[in-house]
Amino acid sequence: MVNSFLKDAFWVRESILPEYSFDAQGNLSFGISDYTDFPNQKYDPDIGIFGMDINVVLERPGHRVSRKRRNKSRIPKSHMIGRDESKEWFVDKFGLNIVED
């Protein structure tokens, strides 16, 4: 379900995202100005027109140790996802074009 939502969101953006959408931890954030741009969405006068911000957080398996209640520990830098690795993953998985601004 998440995969299909992201595909639709990237389709709305025409699979082009600026490079500044990625932060140093490899997270992706971008906006969509109108929900009716999504496929099969019709305008509803009760709702009006609104946009949305989409944030995607990538984590490797095992990242939960930083959030658990007992025996919490830090994640080493080698286990974290960086900006370049995140961009490469999105290009391979979704075929995005990342434009430098």
C-alpha positions, 0 to 999 in steps of 0.5 A, spaced: 500 500 500 505 504 501 509 502 495 503 504 491 501 511 494 509 513 493 508 511 486 502 515 485 505 521 489 511 520 484 507 520 478 504 527 480 511 530 481 512 527 474 518 523 477 522 529 478 524 531 485 530 536 486 536 534 490 534 539 496 528 534 498 533 529 501 536 531 508 543 528 511 540 522 514 537 520 507 530 522 509 525 524 503 520 530 503 516 533 498 510 537 497 503 536 492 499 542 491 493 539 490 490 532 492 485 531 485 492 530 481 492 523 484 489 518 479 482 516 481 481 522 486 475 527 484 474 534 487 469 534 493 466 541 495 465 539 502 473 538 502 475 543 498 482 543 495 488 542 499 495 539 498 500 535 502 507 534 505 510 527 504 515 525 508 519 518 507 524 515 512 529 510 510 532 505 516 536 499 516 533 493 519 535 493 527 534 501 527 529 499 533 534 498 538 534 506 538 527 506 540 526 501 544 524 502 552 529 497 555 537 496 553 536 502 548 543 503 544 545 508 539 546 506 532 553 506 529 554 511 523 556 505 519 549 502 519 545 509 518 543 511 511 546 517 508 544 522 503 547 519 497 545 512 498 538 514 499 538 518 492 541 511 489 535 507 492 530 511 490 532 512 483 533 504 482 526 502 486 522 508 483 526 511 477 526 518 479 530 523 476 533 527 481 535 534 479 540 539 482 538 546 484 
